């Protein structure tokens, strides 16, 4: 049964996350928390776009809003996909393995599900990086009274990127395709490097404008 945790209250979400059950798991929670970080950015961008004081950057900021809103919807979808991927993996493990044919089919389904379970949090991380780049841009031009919230969003997005990548690691252990694993590990290194660099840029800009 699909968990529709995007429609839960905040209290329900916190209670379910703390419950002794596998879902919502690390990938879904990373996506949801990234959505909150993205929300901070979108809020500051909207304040900026609606302020006459920032008329000269309104067009650029509104483009950021479009991108942030699109990516936030992607994060919502990925949170759901993370649950589906987990369910698919558990269903593969539950397949019979009494005959050679059954064992082969089970392993095939298991490999497919494991790859999906790694790809979903990888996409969460990619989306976090996209919004981190928006944070760096917004930090330079966003409404000064709200600029600290850009820093909050940047910190959250970097943390969510790294936590999503930890879930990638957890699933790579089940994958036999070495080329697939190598490609994800290589991209993982790039994502972490870019995230740290971009978050640092965003925070430097935020702190300079908080003075």
LUMVEXTI-41995 format. One record per residue (C-alpha): residue number from 1; residue in three letters; z, y, x. Coordinates in pm, whole numbers, padded with zeros to 5 digits, m for minus. Last residue first. Layout:
<figus>
FIGU   num   residu        z        y        x
FIGU   NUM      ala        Z        Y        X
...
</figus>
This chain:
<figus>
FIGU   num   residu        z        y        x
FIGU   211      unk    00786    04273    02607
FIGU   210      unk    00664    04014    02354
FIGU   209      unk    00304    04080    02458
FIGU   208      unk    00351    03942    02810
FIGU   207      unk    00539    03644    02671
FIGU   206      unk    00256    03553    02433
FIGU   205      unk   m00011    03587    02700
FIGU   204      unk    00181    03367    02942
FIGU   203      unk    00246    03121    02659
FIGU   202      unk   m00122    03088    02571
FIGU   201      unk   m00226    03041    02934
FIGU   200      unk    00043    02777    02986
FIGU   199      unk   m00067    02597    02671
FIGU   198      unk   m00426    02596    02795
FIGU   197      unk   m00338    02454    03137
FIGU   196      unk   m00107    02189    02995
FIGU   195      unk   m00358    02091    02728
FIGU   194      unk   m00651    02078    02971
FIGU   193      unk   m00463    01848    03209
FIGU   192      unk   m00337    01623    02929
FIGU   191      unk   m00683    01600    02771
FIGU   190      unk   m00852    01523    03102
FIGU   189      unk   m00608    01243    03182
FIGU   188      unk   m00658    01093    02836
FIGU   187      unk   m01035    01106    02877
FIGU   186      unk   m01006    00879    03180
FIGU   185      unk   m00767    00645    03001
FIGU   184      unk   m01000    00628    02701
FIGU   183      unk   m01302    00546    02916
FIGU   182      unk   m01114    00280    03113
FIGU   181      unk   m00993    00109    02795
FIGU   180      unk   m01342    00092    02646
FIGU   179      unk   m01477   m00042    02975
FIGU   178      unk   m01197   m00298    02992
FIGU   177      unk   m01263   m00442    02645
FIGU   176      unk   m00961   m00673    02603
FIGU   175      unk   m00757   m00435    02389
FIGU   174      unk   m00395   m00516    02294
FIGU   173      unk   m00233   m00309    02572
FIGU   172      unk   m00454   m00017    02476
FIGU   171      unk   m00251    00020    02157
FIGU   170      unk    00070    00154    02307
FIGU   169      unk   m00124    00376    02546
FIGU   168      unk   m00303    00545    02255
FIGU   167      unk    00036    00595    02090
FIGU   166      unk    00149    00780    02403
FIGU   165      unk   m00165    00990    02365
FIGU   164      unk   m00044    01104    02023
FIGU   163      unk    00288    01209    02179
FIGU   162      unk    00106    01412    02445
FIGU   161      unk   m00112    01593    02194
FIGU   160      unk    00186    01650    01967
FIGU   159      unk    00383    01811    02250
FIGU   158      unk    00092    02040    02339
FIGU   157      unk    00045    02131    01973
FIGU   156      unk    00412    02209    01921
FIGU   155      unk    00433    02435    02226
FIGU   154      unk    00117    02620    02123
FIGU   153      unk    00236    02670    01765
FIGU   152      unk    00568    02810    01882
FIGU   151      unk    00386    03041    02122
FIGU   150      unk    00165    03166    01842
FIGU   149      unk    00484    03225    01644
FIGU   148      unk    00598    03461    01920
FIGU   147      unk    00296    03681    01843
FIGU   146      unk    00417    03781    01498
FIGU   145      unk    00506    04145    01574
FIGU   144      unk    00208    04166    01814
FIGU   143      unk   m00060    04072    01561
FIGU   142      unk   m00305    03846    01741
FIGU   141      unk   m00542    03952    02019
FIGU   140      unk   m00441    03777    02341
FIGU   139      unk   m00228    03502    02188
FIGU   138      unk   m00509    03430    01943
FIGU   137      unk   m00740    03312    02218
FIGU   136      unk   m00479    03086    02376
FIGU   135      unk   m00381    02954    02033
FIGU   134      unk   m00745    02876    01952
FIGU   133      unk   m00759    02670    02270
FIGU   132      unk   m00447    02489    02155
FIGU   131      unk   m00625    02424    01825
FIGU   130      unk   m00905    02236    02002
FIGU   129      unk   m00649    02054    02217
FIGU   128      unk   m00462    01932    01911
FIGU   127      unk   m00789    01808    01763
FIGU   126      unk   m00860    01602    02074
FIGU   125      unk   m00507    01459    02063
FIGU   124      unk   m00545    01355    01700
FIGU   123      unk   m00879    01199    01792
FIGU   122      unk   m00705    00991    02057
FIGU   121      unk   m00443    00900    01796
FIGU   120      unk   m00722    00753    01578
FIGU   119      unk   m00916    00585    01861
FIGU   118      unk   m00627    00367    01976
FIGU   117      unk   m00555    00210    01636
FIGU   116      unk   m00930    00180    01582
FIGU   115      unk   m00961   m00017    01905
FIGU   114      unk   m00668   m00238    01807
FIGU   113      unk   m00822   m00307    01465
FIGU   112      unk   m01153   m00419    01612
FIGU   111      unk   m00976   m00632    01873
FIGU   110      unk   m00756   m00796    01608
FIGU   109      unk   m01055   m00864    01385
FIGU   108      unk   m01234   m01043    01668
FIGU   107      unk   m00917   m01228    01769
FIGU   106      unk   m00861   m01349    01415
FIGU   105      unk   m01222   m01461    01382
FIGU   104      unk   m01201   m01657    01707
FIGU   103      unk   m00869   m01816    01610
FIGU   102      unk   m01003   m01912    01269
FIGU   101      unk   m01307   m02075    01424
FIGU   100      unk   m01095   m02259    01681
FIGU    99      unk   m00875   m02392    01395
FIGU    98      unk   m00517   m02313    01293
FIGU    97      unk   m00523   m01940    01354
FIGU    96      unk   m00477   m01790    01006
FIGU    95      unk   m00496   m01411    00968
FIGU    94      unk   m00163   m01223    00974
FIGU    93      unk   m00237   m01051    01303
FIGU    92      unk   m00555   m00906    01155
FIGU    91      unk   m00362   m00771    00855
FIGU    90      unk   m00114   m00607    01092
FIGU    89      unk   m00399   m00435    01273
FIGU    88      unk   m00562   m00320    00951
FIGU    87      unk   m00231   m00181    00824
FIGU    86      unk   m00182    00013    01147
FIGU    85      unk   m00533    00156    01127
FIGU    84      unk   m00483    00256    00763
FIGU    83      unk   m00158    00435    00847
FIGU    82      unk   m00327    00622    01132
FIGU    81      unk   m00616    00707    00902
FIGU    80      unk   m00379    00893    00670
FIGU    79      unk   m00248    01110    00953
FIGU    78      unk   m00606    01147    01073
FIGU    77      unk   m00710    01296    00739
FIGU    76      unk   m00430    01552    00755
FIGU    75      unk   m00522    01633    01115
FIGU    74      unk   m00885    01687    01014
FIGU    73      unk   m00774    01926    00740
FIGU    72      unk   m00583    02117    01006
FIGU    71      unk   m00894    02122    01223
FIGU    70      unk   m01100    02283    00949
FIGU    69      unk   m00830    02542    00880
FIGU    68      unk   m00800    02625    01248
FIGU    67      unk   m01176    02666    01292
FIGU    66      unk   m01212    02893    00989
FIGU    65      unk   m00908    03095    01095
FIGU    64      unk   m01044    03135    01448
FIGU    63      unk   m01366    03278    01305
FIGU    62      unk   m01153    03520    01103
FIGU    61      unk   m00983    03627    01425
FIGU    60      unk   m01311    03704    01597
FIGU    59      unk   m01432    03911    01302
FIGU    58      unk   m01103    04096    01268
FIGU    57      unk   m01080    04195    01635
FIGU    56      unk   m01162    04566    01596
FIGU    55      unk   m00978    04584    01264
FIGU    54      unk   m00646    04497    01426
FIGU    53      unk   m00448    04795    01298
FIGU    52      unk   m00608    04757    00957
FIGU    51      unk   m00407    04434    00919
FIGU    50      unk   m00552    04154    00708
FIGU    49      unk   m00712    03972    01001
FIGU    48      unk   m00388    03988    01201
FIGU    47      unk   m00167    03850    00927
FIGU    46      unk   m00426    03578    00869
FIGU    45      unk   m00434    03488    01238
FIGU    44      unk   m00056    03477    01257
FIGU    43      unk   m00040    03236    00963
FIGU    42      unk   m00324    03023    01101
FIGU    41      unk   m00144    02988    01432
FIGU    40      unk    00184    02884    01274
FIGU    39      unk   m00004    02642    01050
FIGU    38      unk   m00159    02479    01354
FIGU    37      unk    00189    02396    01478
FIGU    36      unk    00274    02254    01138
FIGU    35      unk   m00045    02047    01138
FIGU    34      unk    00043    01924    01484
FIGU    33      unk    00371    01798    01337
FIGU    32      unk    00174    01606    01075
FIGU    31      unk   m00066    01459    01331
FIGU    30      unk    00214    01354    01565
FIGU    29      unk    00405    01201    01272
FIGU    28      unk    00097    00999    01180
FIGU    27      unk    00049    00874    01533
FIGU    26      unk    00412    00791    01592
FIGU    25      unk    00462    00595    01274
FIGU    24      unk    00497    00685    00908
FIGU    23      unk    00528    00394    00877
FIGU    22      unk    00694    00114    01070
FIGU    21      unk    01009    00094    00854
FIGU    20      unk    01379    00136    00937
FIGU    19      unk    01391    00483    00773
FIGU    18      unk    01410    00798    00985
FIGU    17      unk    01049    00902    00919
FIGU    16      unk    01102    00821    00552
FIGU    15      unk    01406    01050    00527
FIGU    14      unk    01233    01336    00707
FIGU    13      unk    00924    01302    00489
FIGU    12      unk    01130    01283    00173
FIGU    11      unk    01323    01596    00267
FIGU    10      unk    01001    01785    00343
FIGU     9      unk    00868    01683    00002
FIGU     8      unk    00612    01406   m00004
FIGU     7      unk    00248    01469   m00089
FIGU     6      unk    00123    01427    00267
FIGU     5      unk    00325    01107    00279
FIGU     4      unk    00081    00920    00059
FIGU     3      unk    00174    00583    00208
FIGU     2      unk   m00107    00337    00140
FIGU     1      unk    00000    00000    00000
</figus>
